[in-house]
Amino acid sequence: MSKGRIFTIEEKCTGCNKCIAVCPVDCANHAYHAADGSRKVKLDDEYCIHCGACMEA
């Protein structure tokens, strides 16, 4: 699976949901529980408009 310009590095994601809060596209980010039980956020490149708001957050 190829990565777009903006993507999630799962190991560095703390699951704080700040990226979801600032994203102007409701369905571009998805919160989920990782195998170890921690919360993570995954970016859906199909809906992402690559505005960079999540990166600033």
N, C-alpha and C positions, 0 to 999 in steps of 0.2 A: 504494500500500500504506500503510495507516494504521499509526502507531506507538502502542504501548501506553504504559503509565505508565513502564516501564523499557525502555530501548533502547540500542543501541550507536551511538556516534558514531565511525564507522570512522576518520576522520582523527585522532582522539585515542587510539585503541586502540593500545597498544604490544605486544600479544600476549603479555603476561606470564603469562596464565592464572590470575591470582589470583582472578578472579571465578568461574572454573570450579571452583577448589579449594574455595571456601566455599559454593558453591551446594548446597542440600539436594536438588535435583531433578537427577538424572543427565543427563537429555536436554534441559534447558532452555538450555544453552549449547553452541555448536559452534565448535571451532577450525578455521581454514582458512587457506590461503595466498592473499593478495591478488594482483592482477595484477602488482604490482611485486615480488612474491616475499616480501614481509614477512608475518609471521604476524598474524592477526587473530582476534577472537572475535565471533560473532554470537549474539544472543539469540533464542530461539524463543518468541514471545509465547504460543503455544498451550499450552506446558508451564510457563511461568514462573508462579510463585505470588505474585510481587510482594512478597517478604519484605524486600528491600533489602539482603540480605547482600552481594551483589556490589558495591553502591554503597559500603558501608563498607570493603570490601577495597581 
